[in-house]
């Protein structure tokens, strides 16, 4: 009995003030997952994991470290998740209107703006580059880049990337409205359905992988796994595998990813002024990606007879399909007869590709 009380006393002796703070952060993530339905498959395990690893002398730390080494340090979990994401994506809207890919490229402006800003703030080049990729709102790409560049802020970067993905409905609308007028938000964009052949749908992921491999070799693994998942979807002979990738694989990997990320949320490592600065810089990147896409659409409208609703430019981030749904709903709120969904989806999937290419370019430049 005495040994039990000594052990209990030892646990409380090892309790630091930072641990309850992390419990609170974990609780907020769980609240957002359950009450607000914000990426529950990710935020709930991440929040619970944050509590697990911040209990005094927690036995969960070693277990999660094993998962971390097996699934994140070697980039396995993010890449497997990309197969599931690729199987979910229908590239039909962007194949129907290829110029939508321009918006995906324009919406990566925030990444490179934040890269310069993070460098000014004193972060080392590899850390600054890793922080900048948060702006893509693409968790797997952020993890792969930060891990490959050996950033010591991996935990904060992962939390920021996935948190801003979940907060798309809150963060994007006010900045979209700030950059647009009522008249611009009312622009209607009729959707002309074209016949995209099965051959085109099959060749698209193969050709994109090859082109990206030639332009940004560092992105081959990311784009390759994403496009392989899409090929499972489009080939027509592996429907059961495609459904498994979309549902079972994606959900299972997301669950493990959320728990594993928590390994890097230990109070001693996570609670620091740099973490707060990283969260702020990530938000800046996210905002400027949104603004960059909107402003690019406004620029095109200066030279185009057929006007573009500039709100769709904000979908050029990688948060698929949240961003496309948010902008579509904004369009309906302005005009109940303005259906932008197919355009927003096309831009959103373009952003998925563009964010991976941006991450690959950063790796090619900084990974020596």
C-alpha positions in Angstrom: 0.0 0.0 0.0 2.8 2.4 0.9 4.4 1.7 -2.5 1.1 2.6 -4.2 0.9 5.9 -2.4 4.6 6.6 -3.2 3.9 6.0 -6.8 0.8 8.1 -6.8 2.7 10.9 -5.1 5.5 10.6 -7.7 2.9 11.1 -10.5 1.6 14.3 -9.0 5.2 15.5 -8.3 5.9 15.1 -12.1 2.9 17.2 -13.0 3.9 20.5 -14.5 1.7 23.5 -15.3 2.2 23.0 -19.0 0.4 19.6 -18.9 -3.1 21.0 -17.9 -2.6 23.6 -20.7 -2.2 20.8 -23.2 -5.2 19.0 -21.7 -7.2 22.2 -22.4 -5.8 22.3 -26.0 -6.8 18.6 -26.4 -10.2 19.3 -25.0 -10.7 22.2 -27.5 -9.8 19.9 -30.4 -12.3 17.3 -29.1 -15.0 19.9 -28.7 -14.5 21.2 -32.3 -14.6 17.6 -33.6 -17.8 16.6 -31.8 -19.8 19.9 -31.3 -18.8 21.7 -34.5 -18.2 18.6 -36.7 -14.8 20.0 -37.8 -12.8 17.1 -39.3 -13.9 14.8 -36.4 -12.0 11.7 -37.8 -8.7 13.7 -37.3 -9.3 16.3 -34.6 -10.9 13.9 -32.1 -7.9 11.4 -32.0 -5.5 14.3 -32.1 -7.2 15.9 -29.1 -7.4 12.7 -27.2 -3.8 11.9 -28.0 -2.7 15.3 -26.8 -4.2 14.4 -23.4 -2.6 11.0 -23.4 0.9 12.1 -23.9 0.7 14.9 -21.4 -0.2 12.8 -18.4 2.7 12.5 -15.9 5.0 9.6 -16.8 2.5 8.6 -19.5 2.9 5.0 -20.8 1.3 6.1 -24.1 4.4 8.1 -25.2 6.5 5.1 -26.0 3.6 3.4 -27.9 2.9 6.5 -30.0 6.6 6.9 -30.6 6.6 3.5 -32.2 3.6 4.5 -34.4 5.4 7.8 -35.2 8.6 6.1 -36.3 6.6 3.5 -38.3 4.2 5.9 -40.0 5.3 9.5 -40.0 9.1 9.6 -39.8 9.2 7.5 -42.9 6.2 9.4 -44.5 4.2 6.2 -44.8 0.9 7.4 -43.3 0.6 10.7 -45.4 1.4 8.8 -48.6 -1.1 6.1 -47.9 -3.7 8.7 -47.1 -3.0 10.3 -50.5 -4.2 7.1 -52.1 -7.5 7.5 -50.4 -7.7 11.2 -51.2 -6.9 10.5 -54.9 -9.7 7.8 -55.0 -12.2 10.4 -53.7 -11.3 13.0 -56.3 -13.2 13.4 -59.5 -11.1 15.4 -62.0 -14.0 15.7 -64.4 -14.7 19.4 -63.7 -11.1 20.4 -64.3 -10.9 18.2 -67.4 -14.1 19.9 -68.5 -12.5 23.3 -68.1 -8.7 23.0 -67.9 -8.1 26.8 -67.3 -9.4 26.3 -63.8 -5.9 24.8 -63.0 -4.6 28.4 -63.2 -6.4 29.2 -60.0 -4.8 26.3 -58.2 -1.4 27.7 -59.1 -2.3 31.3 -58.1 -3.6 30.2 -54.7 -0.2 29.0 -53.7 1.0 32.6 -53.4 0.7 32.5 -49.6 3.2 29.7 -49.3 6.0 31.7 -50.9 5.0 34.9 -49.2 5.1 33.2 -45.8 8.5 31.6 -46.7 10.0 35.0 -46.9 8.1 36.2 -43.8 9.2 33.2 -41.7 12.8 33.8 -42.8 12.5 37.5 -41.7 11.2 36.3 -38.3 14.5 34.4 -37.8 13.6 30.8 -38.6 16.2 28.7 -40.3 15.6 28.1 -44.0 14.4 24.5 -43.6 12.1 25.5 -40.8 10.8 28.5 -42.7 10.1 26.4 -45.8 8.2 23.8 -43.7 6.2 26.5 -42.0 5.2 28.1 -45.3 3.6 24.9 -46.6 1.0 25.1 -43.9 -0.7 27.6 -46.2 -1.6 24.9 -48.7 -4.1 23.6 -46.1 -2.8 20.1 -47.0 -1.9 18.1 -44.0 -0.1 15.2 -45.7 2.1 17.5 -47.8 3.0 19.6 -44.7 4.0 16.5 -42.9 6.1 15.1 -45.8 7.9 18.5 -46.3 8.6 19.1 -42.6 9.8 15.6 -42.1 12.0 15.6 -45.2 13.5 18.9 -44.2 14.0 17.7 -40.6 12.2 20.6 -39.1 12.3 20.7 -35.3 8.8 22.2 -35.4 7.0 19.2 -36.9 4.4 19.0 -34.1 3.3 22.6 -34.4 3.3 22.5 -38.2 1.1 19.3 -38.2 -1.3 20.8 -35.7 -1.5 24.1 -37.6 -2.0 22.5 -41.0 -4.8 20.2 -39.9 -6.4 22.9 -37.7 -6.7 25.4 -40.5 -8.0 22.7 -42.8 -10.8 22.2 -40.3 -11.4 25.9 -39.9 -11.9 26.7 -43.6 -15.6 27.6 -43.0 -14.5 30.1 -40.4 -11.3 31.6 -41.9 -12.1 31.9 -45.6 -15.5 33.7 -45.9 -14.5 37.0 -44.3 -11.4 37.4 -46.4 -13.3 36.5 -49.6 -15.9 39.2 -48.8 -13.1 41.6 -48.0 -11.6 41.2 -51.4 -14.8 41.2 -53.5 -17.8 43.5 -54.1 -21.4 42.5 -53.9 -21.6 42.8 -57.7 -18.6 40.4 -58.2 -20.1 37.8 -55.8 -23.3 37.8 -57.9 -21.6 36.9 -61.1 -23.2 33.8 -62.5 -21.1 31.1 -64.2 -23.1 28.7 -66.4 -21.6 25.2 -66.4 -21.2 23.6 -69.8 -21.0 19.9 -69.4 -18.6 18.3 -71.9 -18.0 14.7 -72.6 -14.8 13.6 -70.9 -13.9 10.2 -72.2 -12.8 7.3 -70.0 -9.5 7.3 -71.9 -8.9 10.9 -70.9 -9.7 10.2 -67.3 -7.3 7.2 -67.2 -4.5 9.1 -69.0 -4.8 12.2 -66.9 -3.3 10.8 -63.6 -0.5 9.0 -65.5 0.5 12.1 -67.5 0.3 14.5 -64.5 2.6 12.2 -62.6 5.1 12.1 -65.4 5.0 15.8 -65.9 5.4 16.7 -62.3 8.2 14.2 -62.0 10.1 16.0 -64.7 9.4 19.5 -63.2 9.6 18.7 -59.5 11.2 15.4 -58.7 10.7 16.0 -55.0 7.0 15.8 -55.5 6.9 12.4 -57.3 6.0 10.4 -54.2 3.2 12.8 -53.2 1.7 13.3 -56.6 2.3 9.6 -57.6 0.3 8.2 -54.6 -2.5 10.8 -55.1 -2.8 10.0 -58.8 -2.5 6.2 -58.2 -5.6 6.5 -56.0 -7.4 8.4 -58.8 -6.4 5.8 -61.3 -8.0 3.1 -59.0 -11.2 5.2 -59.3 -11.1 5.7 -63.0 -9.8 2.5 -64.4 -13.2 0.7 -63.9 -11.8 -2.7 -63.1 -10.8 -2.1 -59.4 -14.0 -0.6 -58.0 -13.8 -2.6 -54.8 -10.3 -1.4 -54.2 -11.3 2.1 -55.0 -14.1 2.0 -52.5 -11.8 0.5 -49.9 -9.3 3.3 -50.4 -11.9 6.0 -50.2 -13.5 4.7 -47.0 -11.6 2.0 -45.0 -8.1 3.0 -45.9 -8.6 6.8 -45.7 -10.5 6.6 -42.4 -8.1 4.1 -40.8 -5.0 6.1 -41.8 -6.6 9.4 -40.7 -7.3 7.8 -37.3 -3.8 6.6 -36.8 -2.4 9.9 -38.2 -4.4 11.9 -35.6 -3.2 9.8 -32.7 0.4 9.7 -34.0 0.6 13.5 -34.5 -0.1 13.8 -30.8 3.3 12.3 -30.0 4.8 15.6 -31.0 2.4 17.5 -28.8 4.2 16.9 -25.6 4.1 20.1 -23.4 7.8 20.5 -23.1 8.2 20.5 -26.9 4.9 22.1 -28.0 4.4 25.0 -25.6 6.8 27.7 -26.7 6.7 31.2 -28.2 7.9 29.7 -31.5 4.8 27.5 -31.6 2.5 30.5 -31.3 4.5 32.3 -34.0 4.2 29.2 -36.3 0.4 29.1 -35.8 0.3 32.8 -36.7 2.5 32.4 -39.8 0.4 29.4 -40.8 -2.7 31.6 -40.6 -1.0 34.3 -42.7 -0.1 31.7 -45.4 -3.6 30.4 -45.4 -5.1 33.9 -45.7 -2.7 34.9 -48.5 -3.4 31.7 -50.4 -7.1 32.6 -50.3 -6.5 36.2 -51.2 -4.1 35.2 -54.0 -6.7 33.0 -55.7 -9.4 35.7 -55.5 -7.2 38.5 -56.7 -6.0 36.3 -59.7 -9.6 35.9 -60.7 -10.2 39.6 -60.5 -7.1 40.2 -62.7 -8.4 37.8 -65.3 -11.8 39.6 -65.3 -9.9 42.8 -66.5 -9.1 41.1 -69.8 -12.0 38.6 -70.2 -15.4 39.2 -71.8 -16.9 36.2 -69.9 -16.6 37.3 -66.3 -15.5 34.9 -63.5 -17.0 34.9 -60.1 -13.8 35.8 -58.2 -14.9 33.8 -55.1 -14.0 30.5 -56.9 -10.3 31.5 -56.8 -10.3 31.0 -53.1 -10.9 27.3 -53.7 -7.3 26.9 -55.0 -6.1 25.8 -51.6 -5.9 22.0 -51.1 -8.6 21.7 -48.4 -10.8 19.4 -50.5 -13.8 19.4 -50.6 -14.4 21.8 -47.7 -13.3 25.0 -49.6 -15.4 24.2 -52.6 -18.5 23.7 -50.5 -17.9 26.9 -48.5 -17.6 29.0 -51.6 -20.6 27.3 -53.2 -22.7 28.1 -50.2 -21.5 31.7 -50.2 -22.6 32.0 -53.8 -26.1 30.6 -53.0 -26.4 33.0 -50.0 -25.8 35.9 -52.4 -28.1 34.5 -55.1 -30.1 31.3 -54.5 -30.0 30.6 -58.3 -26.2 30.9 -58.6 -24.8 27.4 -58.6 -21.0 27.5 -58.5 -20.3 24.0 -57.2 -18.8 22.4 -60.4 -16.5 25.4 -60.8 -15.4 25.4 -57.2 -14.8 21.7 -57.3 -12.6 22.1 -60.4 -10.6 24.8 -58.8 -10.3 22.8 -55.5 -8.9 19.7 -57.1 -6.5 21.9 -59.1 -5.4 23.3 -55.7 -4.8 19.7 -54.5 -2.4 19.2 -57.4 -0.8 22.6 -57.2 -0.1 22.3 -53.4 1.7 19.0 -54.0 3.8 20.6 -56.8 4.6 23.6 -54.5 5.7 21.2 -51.8 7.9 19.3 -54.3 9.5 22.5 -55.6 10.3 23.5 -52.0 11.9 20.1 -51.4 13.8 20.3 -54.6 15.2 23.7 -53.6 15.9 23.1 -49.9 16.7 19.4 -49.8 20.4 19.2 -50.6 
